[in-house]
């Protein structure tokens, strides 16, 4: 980085800076634990000599701080795969439940946006389809920041909402489902070969972007949908103004999904999880329940974590569930 020509290649320079930041995020906690342990040893020697309440209280405070840092460092070591440290693509899709499911998908999108805002992650909306009456049918988000994929990968699966439906004039309780899929943003590092020119491998559809009218993006056929025919994976992008930019981003998303599928084939449990997620409704495997009536709680079926604050969770208080999943993935 100290070389005079370091900034001649902007993209490569940014990649190296990101790598340095990730390495520092690993090294700094270890250095703090090491120096903190030395400080604790000195304090304990003082405590043995004078035994004063003030010194003993300082020992306890230092020890508590070290335990918290150790806990956080252990959690980070669970994100050991290279893709864990990078950005992520998140797709939210409404499932069974009609208008309630579309509204639930919008609630989940808001929940993740709030979590990203609280944790300093940048979010870009790649594609979005509005619901017929309310909410959204699906949305794809690009979440940018250190360990975005590592923290959010456990959100992949079916989510279930139980509440008194605001769309039911009789005030009955309804169940709605939505699916979340999180894939890593691999940039140009993915070892996945795709023949983009072979229409028997990838079908490309060009269409006019949706959204608010009056913008150039809506007046030209700039949106791109790519279908990987061997696997059936479909991605689309309409966020950028040019067809070329949308195509490039859609290709990155498709490669990321194909990479994720390849990784999951190597891990039988993850492959099974993806298969169970294919049905977004009754009979599919649900990973988390958000119950607003008659009781109020959120329960994750994998880690068994249950909390009685669903409104706070839906407002972005996701950290306990993200951390519980990571610890569950370490133990399993």
TATATA-V363088 format. One record per pair of residues at least 24 apart in sequence whose C-alpha atoms are under 8 Angstrom apart, sorted by the first residue. I is the first residue (numbers start at 1). GAP is how many residues later the second one is. Records with the same first field share a line. If there is no record, write none. Layout:
I->GAP ; GAP
This chain:
22->63 ; 124
26->47
29->40 ; 44
30->43
33->33 ; 36 ; 37
36->26 ; 30
37->29
75->248 ; 251 ; 252
78->248 ; 249 ; 251 ; 252
79->68 ; 71 ; 72
83->66 ; 67 ; 101 ; 102 ; 103
84->63 ; 64 ; 65 ; 66 ; 67 ; 100
85->61 ; 62 ; 63 ; 64 ; 65
86->58 ; 59 ; 60 ; 61 ; 62 ; 63 ; 64 ; 98 ; 99 ; 100
87->55 ; 56 ; 57 ; 58 ; 59 ; 60 ; 61 ; 62 ; 97 ; 98 ; 99
88->54 ; 55 ; 56 ; 60 ; 61 ; 94 ; 95 ; 96 ; 97
89->51 ; 52 ; 53 ; 54 ; 60 ; 93 ; 94 ; 95 ; 96 ; 164
90->50 ; 51 ; 52 ; 53 ; 90 ; 91 ; 92 ; 93
91->47 ; 48 ; 49 ; 50 ; 89 ; 90 ; 91
92->46 ; 47 ; 48 ; 86 ; 87 ; 88 ; 89
93->43 ; 44 ; 45 ; 46 ; 85 ; 86 ; 87
94->42 ; 43 ; 44 ; 83 ; 84 ; 85 ; 186
95->81 ; 82 ; 83 ; 84 ; 185 ; 186
96->80 ; 81 ; 82 ; 184 ; 185 ; 186
97->77 ; 78 ; 79 ; 80 ; 184
98->78
99->32 ; 33 ; 34 ; 35 ; 36 ; 68
100->65 ; 67 ; 74 ; 75 ; 76
101->75 ; 76 ; 77
102->29 ; 32 ; 33 ; 34 ; 35 ; 76
103->28 ; 31 ; 32 ; 33
104->31 ; 57 ; 72 ; 73 ; 74
105->30 ; 31 ; 32 ; 33 ; 73
106->29 ; 30
107->28 ; 207
108->206
109->30
110->204 ; 205 ; 206
111->202 ; 203 ; 204 ; 205
112->204
113->203
114->201 ; 202
115->200 ; 201 ; 202 ; 203
116->27
118->198
120->25
121->24 ; 27
125->114
126->111 ; 112 ; 113
127->109 ; 110 ; 111 ; 112
129->81
149->33 ; 34 ; 35
151->171 ; 172 ; 175
152->30 ; 170
153->29 ; 30
154->168 ; 171 ; 172
155->25 ; 26 ; 27 ; 167
156->24 ; 25 ; 26
157->24 ; 116 ; 117 ; 120 ; 128 ; 129 ; 130
158->119 ; 122 ; 123 ; 126 ; 127 ; 128 ; 129 ; 130
159->127 ; 128 ; 129 ; 130 ; 131
160->126 ; 128 ; 129 ; 130
161->128 ; 129 ; 130 ; 131
162->127 ; 128 ; 129 ; 130 ; 131
163->128 ; 129 ; 130 ; 131
164->128 ; 129
173->120
176->105
177->103 ; 104
178->102 ; 103
179->98 ; 101
183->73 ; 74 ; 77
184->72 ; 73 ; 76
185->67 ; 68 ; 71
186->66 ; 70
187->65
190->65 ; 66 ; 69
191->68
192->63 ; 66 ; 67
194->61
200->29
201->27 ; 28 ; 29
202->24 ; 25 ; 26 ; 27
203->24 ; 25 ; 26
209->29
210->28
216->25
217->24 ; 25
222->24
223->24
224->26
225->25
226->24 ; 25 ; 28
228->26
233->24 ; 25
302->26
303->25
